[in-house]
Amino acid sequence: MATPGTSEQSSPAAGTYEIDPVASTVRFDTRALFGLLPVRGTFSISHGRIVVADSPEESSVDVVVDAASFESANPRRDDHVRSSDYLHVARHPEIAFRSRRLERSAQDASLQGEVTACGVTRPVSVTITSVASEDRRITAHGTATLDRYAFGVTKAKGMTGRLLKIAVEVVAAR
């Protein structure tokens, strides 16, 4: 699963790698108040798995994020985002990503898959920006953009950013 177009070209050995939630991060970046204010924060990965196949295109990734782990350094906003107005974590405690296929070109690589959030599943493309392997460990970075409206999260149009830019760093070992 080496990623073309990046400086890190090491290919991980085929096998199953369990994601280390403590060493992995999901960061988001959006805008609030009609696009005037940046809002940045994190989610925590609950668990996940990377399966590296002999044929890289057949590799897969499954990741589960704890929806209640939403953190933006503003406790009042964080509680509101966790409420039924946005993520409704009492009803939808997990956000899941499942890849369907890996697409590679000479310039880049991307995971084509699905995100399930707030009970809604939508397609997403995660651009892989780097993959490095060392012994029995993989570190991978990727980016994606999610439209909250696609998941039925439409509260506070204009006041809350519609698009979330996601950056993921995943560390996994076998």
Secondary structure, DSSP 8 states (H G I E B T S, - for coil): ---TTSS------SEEEEE-TTT-EEEEEEEETTTTEEEEEEEEEEEEEEEE-SSGGG-EEEEEEEEEEEE-S-HHHHHHHHSTTTT-TTT--EEEEEEEEEEE-SS-EEEEEEEEETTEEEEEEEEEEEEEEETTEEEEEEEEEEEGGGGT--TTBTTB-SEEEEEEEEEEE-
